[in-house]
Amino acid sequence: MKAILINRGLARMPKIFLTSWIKKLSKQKPFSKIKQELVIVFVDAKEMKALNKTYRGRNYATDVLSFESGEPEVLGELVLCPQVLKKQALDTGLSFQHELGYMIIHGGLHLLGFDHEKSEAEKKKMFVLQDQIFAKIK
């Protein structure tokens, strides 16, 4: 899995960390089967709030949004908001980079068909897998 990084926000992104993280993630099931590209876009809180309102009907900036791709060579697009991730990192006790990596796993699982909002069973399945993958690559 190759990542294409796009920064439309003001915050600088840790490119070396992201490249390393994606490489490690690519070796973990179910990501190890992916041969497509993953587009990762960083936006500011204002843009993320607008996207969240448009696509999910929720009027706040969220951490990550996942968008499927219509192109066979692209798995999909993850849109991340560094301002939200920095706040969450303080709450979770993770570094900003690890919070970012955790949300890439989360968004990637959505692109692979996992959906924690479907049911409690699906939520448990997704979050257990997300935590297992995170523990292996952090």
PyMOL commands that set and color helices and strands:
alter all, ss='L'
color gray80, all
select helices_A, chain A and resi 15-25+31-33+45-56+82-92+96-111+120-137
alter helices_A, ss='H'
color red, helices_A
select strands_A, chain A and resi 2-7+37-42+64-68+74-80
alter strands_A, ss='S'
color yellow, strands_A
deselect
rebuild
show_as cartoon
